[in-house]
Amino acid sequence: MPMPMSIEWKLLTHGKEKRLENKENMFEIEFEGYKLFPLNQVIEIKRHHDSDQIGNGKIVELTWKNESTRCTYQLLSLYNVN
């Protein structure tokens, strides 16, 4: 059975993002299923769907594998502290 794909315009982290070592302001997060994000465009970053925006980021790499999406993004601005 094929895995559905969704097109996203916001990055919802649910607190699962991981900071990449030796790369300034770079993070990685993995999602179940296939998600498509705009690459190299500024997008909103939120913890949850109904929470306030926590900052802006730019998706720099997407990898689809084993019915999951790995997203690497650069945090461009942060509106509040974790």
C-alpha positions, -999 to +999 in steps of 0.1 A: +000+000+000+015+034-010+024+059+017+005+092+014+025+124+010+016+158+025+028+193+015+038+214+045+042+252+049+052+252+086+076+231+105+060+216+136+088+202+158+068+188+188+101+192+207+117+163+187+144+184+169+181+175+174+209+201+171+236+191+147+271+193+162+297+215+146+271+233+125+258+266+138+220+269+141+214+236+122+189+211+134+174+178+122+140+162+127+124+131+115+087+126+106+066+095+100+054+094+064+065+115+034+063+153+038+073+179+012+086+213+024+097+243+004+135+242+002+157+273+008+126+294+017+119+311+051+091+292+069+075+293+104+087+270+131+062+260+158+062+234+186+026+224+179-002+232+155-020+255+179+010+271+196+027+304+189+055+306+163+089+302+180+110+314+151+118+312+114+139+286+096+151+275+062+149+238+051+182+229+035+178+192+029+150+166+028+155+128+027+127+103+022+134+068+032+116+038+048+082+057+049+097+086+068+111+121+061+143+135+076+144+173+075+176+193+080+170+230+087+188+262+097+172+282+125+173+318+113+156+336+142+142+326+176+113+345+192+115+330+226+138+308+247+131+271+251 
